[in-house]
Amino acid sequence: MNRKICVFTSSRAEYGLLLGVLREIKAIETLKLQILASGTHLSPEFGMTIQEIRADGFDPDEAVETLLSSDTPSAICKSMGLAMIGYGEAIERLRPDIVVLLGDRFETFCMAAAAQVCRVPVAHIHGGETTHGAIDEAFRHSITKMSHLHFASCEAYRQRIIQLGESPDRVFNVGALGVENIRRTPLMDRGELAESIGFSLEKPYFIVTFHPVTLEQSTAGFQFHALLEALDAFPELNVIFTKTNADTDGRVINRLIDDYAERLPKRCLAVASLGMRRYLSAMKFASAVIGNSSSGILEAPSFKVPTVNIGDRQKGRIQAASILNCAPDAQAIRQTIGQALSSSFLESLSGISNPYDRPGTCSAIVGQLAKMDTSSTKKAFYDVKFL
């Protein structure tokens, strides 16, 4: 009987990263791919990105709706309750041998918890990382403790997973899927991209993605206003905004994006999702990536494109030399954008390396999934010997 591997996805971001893994699993005769889609994939407000999954040739085996039309903390908690119910029922129907999770969102945490209760082993991608400004930090480490196989994006994160009590023989440094996607994806040229998104790319442009800093109290509106004020100082550059995921106060930011883009339609494009190929293509030609998205940390350095990383959401991640950090106020953001665009800084990027770049990421992950022992979810705590 073929081994059933259920890959969970709840947002455009982690689906794009998982695409290569999905294709490799599907291509192996002894493996049966299952896909459980949830979260923003099923929401028209966030782009109904389950259509992107189907366009790539995958038909999700389960589609579990969990989102409410609110992004308050209590609404997120209610969504988590719906997720636990829906994911538990889906696991009972699918009866997978392994569940594959990537990242740290609240939906991913709920899927890990449901798999734990249903005694299905979990393989986790991108554990061991730190993001001091996001509630995802606690979810990520909790998922690690509910997982049985771990795929870290660099050696320092592999060591941190071991520090959390996971046995070294189940923890692998495979690099970042997003970096491998850059090598494996046939990217669009500038003209093809412009036609695809219906927006002129003749002028230089920024990509802006800014998410709420979920461990701070209601700072999303204030911080994003500061970012927009800083962008006003660079009217010669256009802006491609990609909107937030379903986080607390995410709708606050999305409303501000829509208002700004409506006021400056020739300068700005606002999209719920570009999809992986268009997003990477847009990043390749961008003058800078601005905001607090992990893509500015993980993928942008491979293009030698500068990143202006704002605030604390990504604080704690290992960073390439192409990343400039600044406080979430207009003056600091404006000064840092100016530094990113300076000829001296751009010249310095020619020799940078991406710490998340490691060949064969997808194959390493799928190879371990194919031979993982799924007979039991029991595991012992691995004690690190301290000097």
PAPABA-143330 format. One record per residue (C-alpha): x, y, z; residue in one letter. Coordinates in steps of 0.02 Angstrom, whole numbers, always signed. Example, Ala and Ser with C-alpha at 12.3 -4.5 7.8 and 13.67 -1.06 7.14 Angstrom:
      x      y      z type
   +615   -225   +390    A
   +684    -53   +357    S
END
This chain:
      x      y      z type
     +0     +0     +0    M
    +63   +174    -44    N
   +116   +286   +100    R
    -11   +427   +120    K
    +70   +596   +150    I
    -50   +737   +195    C
    +20   +910   +160    V
    -69  +1051   +251    F
    -81  +1228   +182    T
   -179  +1377   +249    S
   -104  +1527   +158    S
    -29  +1583     -7    R
   +142  +1604    +75    A
   +171  +1427   +133    E
    +86  +1350    -19    Y
   +211  +1433   -135    G
   +353  +1365    -30    L
   +278  +1189    -29    L
   +245  +1177   -215    L
   +407  +1085   -256    G
   +377   +961   -115    V
   +201   +928   -178    L
   +265   +893   -353    R
   +401   +775   -294    E
   +281   +676   -183    I
   +157   +662   -325    K
   +292   +597   -443    A
   +341   +449   -331    I
   +235   +294   -361    E
   +253   +227   -184    T
   +185   +388   -108    L
     +6   +451   -111    K
    -11   +640    -96    L
   -154   +712     +4    Q
   -185   +901    +20    I
   -285   +983   +158    L
   -321  +1166   +113    A
   -389  +1289   +239    S
   -376  +1467   +304    G
   -360  +1608   +178    T
   -359  +1487    +31    H
   -549  +1477    +49    L
   -582  +1663    +74    S
   -629  +1780    -70    P
   -568  +1925    +37    E
   -392  +1852    +34    F
   -392  +1802   -149    G
   -477  +1631   -144    M
   -306  +1554   -175    T
   -371  +1375   -178    I
   -392  +1418   -362    Q
   -203  +1435   -376    E
   -183  +1261   -303    I
   -303  +1190   -433    R
   -219  +1288   -573    A
    -56  +1202   -527    D
   -137  +1033   -557    G
   -182   +983   -378    F
   -356   +944   -317    D
   -363   +965   -127    P
   -431   +812    -40    D
   -505   +917   +100    E
   -553  +1101   +108    A
   -588  +1155   +287    V
   -660  +1328   +317    E
   -610  +1411   +480    T
   -603  +1600   +456    L
   -729  +1722   +528    L
   -762  +1895   +456    S
   -661  +1975   +596    S
   -478  +1983   +645    D
   -493  +2022   +831    T
   -402  +1910   +956    P
   -566  +1830  +1009    S
   -612  +1796   +827    A
   -443  +1713   +798    I
   -475  +1604   +951    C
   -645  +1554   +880    K
   -563  +1513   +713    S
   -440  +1403   +805    M
   -585  +1309   +886    G
   -666  +1282   +716    L
   -498  +1226   +648    A
   -473  +1093   +781    M
   -646  +1022   +746    I
   -626  +1026   +557    G
   -449   +960   +551    Y
   -487   +816   +670    G
   -632   +762   +561    E
   -527   +779   +402    A
   -387   +672   +476    I
   -514   +537   +519    E
   -574   +535   +339    R
   -401   +543   +258    L
   -310   +426   +378    R
   -138   +488   +325    P
    +25   +404   +375    D
   +114   +572   +394    I
    +59   +753   +406    V
   +177   +884   +333    V
   +172  +1060   +405    L
   +271  +1216   +362    L
   +295  +1367   +473    G
   +206  +1437   +621    D
    +33  +1507   +589    R
   -109  +1475   +711    F
   -195  +1360   +586    E
    -35  +1258   +573    T
    -27  +1244   +762    F
   -207  +1179   +763    C
   -166  +1051   +629    M
    -16   +990   +730    A
   -125   +974   +885    A
   -259   +878   +790    A
   -129   +759   +717    A
    -56   +733   +890    Q
   -225   +684   +961    V
   -259   +572   +812    C
    -87   +490   +834    R
    -23   +537   +662    V
   +164   +582   +654    P
   +205   +759   +599    V
   +349   +818   +489    A
   +385  +1003   +516    H
   +476  +1123   +399    I
   +555  +1287   +458    H
   +562  +1247   +643    G
   +692  +1317   +762    G
   +677  +1495   +698    E
   +643  +1649   +804    T
   +530  +1797   +767    T
   +523  +1901   +925    H
   +380  +2013   +871    G
   +253  +1881   +819    A
   +137  +1766   +914    I
   +195  +1637   +787    D
   +355  +1617   +890    E
   +263  +1518  +1024    A
   +162  +1420   +894    F
   +321  +1371   +801    R
   +410  +1299   +952    H
   +249  +1211  +1008    S
   +234  +1131   +837    I
   +414  +1071   +855    T
   +368   +979  +1015    K
   +221   +895   +928    M
   +326   +844   +777    S
   +428   +688   +743    H
   +534   +740   +593    L
   +612   +912   +573    H
   +678  +1007   +422    F
   +774  +1162   +473    A
   +827  +1299   +352    S
  +1004  +1320   +421    C
  +1121  +1238   +547    E
  +1089  +1362   +688    A
   +903  +1321   +681    Y
   +941  +1134   +677    R
  +1040  +1155   +837    Q
   +897  +1251   +918    R
   +773  +1111   +878    I
   +892   +988   +963    I
   +903  +1109  +1110    Q
   +713  +1094  +1122    L
   +735   +908  +1158    G
   +722   +832   +984    E
   +838   +689   +941    S
   +977   +741   +818    P
   +943   +591   +705    D
   +770   +663   +667    R
   +827   +843   +633    V
   +896   +891   +461    F
   +971  +1051   +392    N
   +897  +1058   +217    V
   +901  +1245   +177    G
   +749  +1350   +133    A
   +619  +1296     +6    L
   +594  +1475    -51    G
   +776  +1487   -105    V
   +764  +1324   -202    E
   +605  +1390   -286    N
   +709  +1531   -360    I
   +824  +1405   -444    R
   +684  +1289   -502    R
   +553  +1414   -561    T
   +558  +1486   -739    P
   +535  +1669   -693    L
   +447  +1796   -803    M
   +538  +1936   -891    D
   +487  +2113   -851    R
   +368  +2130   -999    G
   +280  +1964   -967    E
   +260  +2007   -783    L
   +188  +2179   -822    A
    +61  +2103   -940    E
    +15  +1968   -814    S
    -22  +2089   -673    I
    -92  +2229   -781    G
    +28  +2359   -714    F
   +169  +2453   -800    S
   +343  +2409   -740    L
   +436  +2537   -845    E
   +477  +2638   -689    K
   +576  +2565   -544    P
   +467  +2498   -403    Y
   +461  +2432   -226    F
   +377  +2273   -166    I
   +291  +2310     +0    V
   +224  +2174   +116    T
   +186  +2223   +295    F
   +102  +2111   +423    H
    +38  +2155   +598    P
   +164  +2132   +738    V
    +50  +2016   +834    T
   +139  +2025  +1002    L
   +110  +2213  +1008    E
    -54  +2295  +1056    Q
   -144  +2373   +906    S
    +11  +2447   +823    T
    -33  +2394   +645    A
   -120  +2555   +591    G
    +10  +2672   +666    F
   +158  +2577   +596    Q
    +84  +2559   +422    F
    +40  +2745   +417    H
   +225  +2777   +453    A
   +273  +2663   +308    L
   +155  +2753   +189    L
   +223  +2922   +244    E
   +399  +2860   +205    A
   +345  +2798    +33    L
   +280  +2972     -5    D
   +461  +3032     +0    A
   +502  +2924   -153    F
   +369  +2973   -282    P
   +484  +2923   -425    E
   +463  +2739   -379    L
   +304  +2639   -402    N
   +239  +2518   -270    V
   +171  +2341   -280    I
    +80  +2300   -118    F
    +42  +2120    -69    T
    -88  +2112    +68    K
    -84  +2030   +238    T
   -138  +1857   +291    N
   -278  +1826   +417    A
   -188  +1896   +570    D
   -254  +2006   +709    T
   -275  +2183   +637    D
   -230  +2123   +462    G
   -386  +2203   +392    R
   -329  +2371   +462    V
   -176  +2362   +350    I
   -273  +2299   +200    N
   -394  +2446   +210    R
   -249  +2568   +216    L
   -170  +2484    +65    I
   -333  +2496    -34    D
   -355  +2680    +12    D
   -176  +2724    -36    Y
   -183  +2628   -201    A
   -352  +2704   -245    E
   -280  +2878   -216    R
   -126  +2841   -324    L
   -185  +2716   -456    P
    -45  +2753   -581    K
    +88  +2729   -449    R
    +20  +2582   -347    C
    -43  +2405   -372    L
   -126  +2313   -227    A
   -152  +2125   -237    V
   -211  +1991   -116    A
    -92  +1865   -194    S
    +30  +1866   -339    L
    +62  +1680   -332    G
   +237  +1610   -312    M
   +301  +1631   -491    R
   +240  +1810   -512    R
   +297  +1859   -337    Y
   +475  +1794   -364    L
   +478  +1874   -536    S
   +424  +2040   -462    A
   +556  +2025   -326    M
   +692  +1994   -456    K
   +662  +2164   -538    F
   +618  +2265   -382    A
   +726  +2408   -320    S
   +695  +2351   -142    A
   +584  +2237    -38    V
   +505  +2338   +103    I
   +403  +2283   +255    G
   +418  +2140   +378    N
   +386  +1983   +277    S
   +497  +1830   +294    S
   +521  +1834   +105    S
   +629  +1988   +125    G
   +742  +1887   +240    I
   +740  +1718   +153    L
   +720  +1746    -34    E
   +770  +1926    -75    A
   +956  +1900    -39    P
   +965  +1770   -179    S
   +920  +1908   -302    F
  +1043  +2028   -219    K
   +895  +2145   -195    V
   +902  +2254    -38    P
   +775  +2226   +100    T
   +711  +2362   +217    V
   +652  +2260   +367    N
   +538  +2363   +480    I
   +510  +2335   +665    G
   +518  +2176   +769    D
   +413  +2049   +674    R
   +566  +1963   +598    Q
   +684  +2006   +740    K
   +793  +1857   +784    G
   +808  +1779   +611    R
   +980  +1751   +536    I
  +1005  +1884   +403    Q
  +1111  +1914   +248    A
  +1207  +2076   +225    A
  +1076  +2139   +102    S
   +950  +2168   +243    I
   +936  +2337   +328    L
   +836  +2347   +489    N
   +745  +2501   +552    C
   +620  +2560   +681    A
   +436  +2572   +628    P
   +431  +2763   +616    D
   +424  +2868   +459    A
   +593  +2953   +476    Q
   +687  +2791   +509    A
   +600  +2702   +365    I
   +634  +2846   +246    R
   +818  +2853   +292    Q
   +838  +2665   +275    T
   +754  +2661   +105    I
   +874  +2797    +51    G
  +1020  +2691   +111    Q
   +952  +2538    +18    A
   +944  +2637   -144    L
  +1118  +2714   -125    S
  +1248  +2665   -254    S
  +1374  +2618   -119    S
  +1254  +2495    -36    F
  +1198  +2420   -201    L
  +1379  +2394   -252    E
  +1411  +2303    -88    S
  +1280  +2171   -130    L
  +1377  +2092   -273    S
  +1470  +1973   -160    G
  +1337  +1927    -32    I
  +1282  +1749     +2    S
  +1114  +1686    +62    N
  +1129  +1588   +227    P
   +973  +1488   +181    Y
  +1040  +1424    +15    D
  +1070  +1236    +13    R
  +1051  +1125   -142    P
   +924   +984   -151    G
   +801  +1048    -20    T
   +644   +967    -91    C
   +729   +801   -127    S
   +803   +795    +48    A
   +632   +823   +126    I
   +537   +699    +18    V
   +675   +569    +36    G
   +657   +572   +225    Q
   +466   +569   +215    L
   +476   +413   +107    A
   +576   +316   +236    K
   +513   +392   +399    M
   +458   +266   +532    D
   +271   +297   +551    T
   +232   +149   +664    S
   +221   +253   +823    S
   +206   +433   +880    T
   +304   +398  +1039    K
   +469   +490  +1058    K
   +592   +520  +1198    A
   +652   +691  +1255    F
   +832   +717  +1202    Y
   +933   +798  +1341    D
  +1072   +913  +1286    V
  +1228   +895  +1394    K
  +1278  +1066  +1458    F
  +1457  +1104  +1511    L
END
